Amino acid sequence: MAIEYKKSLAIFSGNVSVEEAEGLLDFFVKNPKGKINVADCSHIHAANLQVLMVVKPIITNEPKDMDLQTWLHIALK
């Protein structure tokens, strides 16, 4: 899996595909103040981005990829 879930933190790594979206939504339903770590993420499918755009979580660790970092900041405003 490209998302590992801790108590109130979702850790993204590699290519986060459409298959992860339902689990991500479930995580935020159970943890409305959940945070994300996207340091090792290289791509986020649009379905996951839609979940993040609704929740607007705090990003604890920014993506190393500067394009993804910029893209996320614009989408999560």
C-alpha positions in Angstrom: 0.0 0.0 0.0 1.1 3.5 -0.8 -0.5 4.9 2.4 0.4 3.7 5.9 -1.9 4.7 8.6 -0.8 5.6 12.2 -3.1 6.9 15.0 -3.8 10.3 13.4 -1.3 10.3 10.6 -1.5 9.1 7.0 2.0 8.5 5.5 2.1 8.6 1.7 4.9 7.0 -0.2 5.6 6.5 -3.9 2.6 6.5 -6.3 -0.7 6.9 -4.5 -3.2 5.3 -6.8 -7.0 5.4 -7.1 -7.3 2.2 -5.1 -6.2 4.2 -2.0 -9.0 6.8 -2.1 -11.6 4.8 -0.1 -9.2 3.9 2.7 -8.1 7.6 2.8 -11.7 8.8 3.1 -12.3 6.2 5.9 -9.2 7.4 7.7 -10.5 11.0 7.7 -14.0 10.0 8.7 -12.5 8.3 11.8 -9.8 11.0 12.3 -11.3 14.4 11.2 -8.2 16.2 12.4 -5.8 13.7 10.9 -2.6 14.9 9.3 -0.6 13.7 6.3 3.1 13.1 5.7 3.9 13.3 2.0 7.7 13.5 2.1 8.2 10.3 0.1 5.2 10.7 -2.2 5.9 11.1 -5.9 2.3 11.1 -7.3 -1.2 11.5 -5.9 -4.2 10.3 -8.0 -7.0 12.8 -8.4 -9.4 10.7 -6.4 -7.1 11.1 -3.3 -6.6 14.7 -4.1 -10.4 15.2 -4.0 -10.5 13.7 -0.5 -7.6 16.0 0.6 -9.3 19.1 -0.9 -12.4 18.4 1.2 -10.5 17.7 4.4 -7.7 20.2 4.1 -5.4 18.3 6.4 -2.2 19.6 8.0 0.9 18.5 6.1 3.5 17.4 8.6 6.2 16.7 6.1 6.3 18.3 2.7 6.9 16.3 -0.5 10.6 16.3 -1.6 9.3 16.8 -5.2 9.0 20.5 -5.6 6.3 20.3 -8.3 4.1 18.1 -6.2 4.7 20.4 -3.2 3.6 23.4 -5.2 0.6 21.5 -6.7 -0.6 20.4 -3.2 -0.3 23.9 -1.7 -2.5 25.3 -4.5 -5.1 22.5 -4.2 -5.3 22.6 -0.4 -5.7 26.4 0.0 
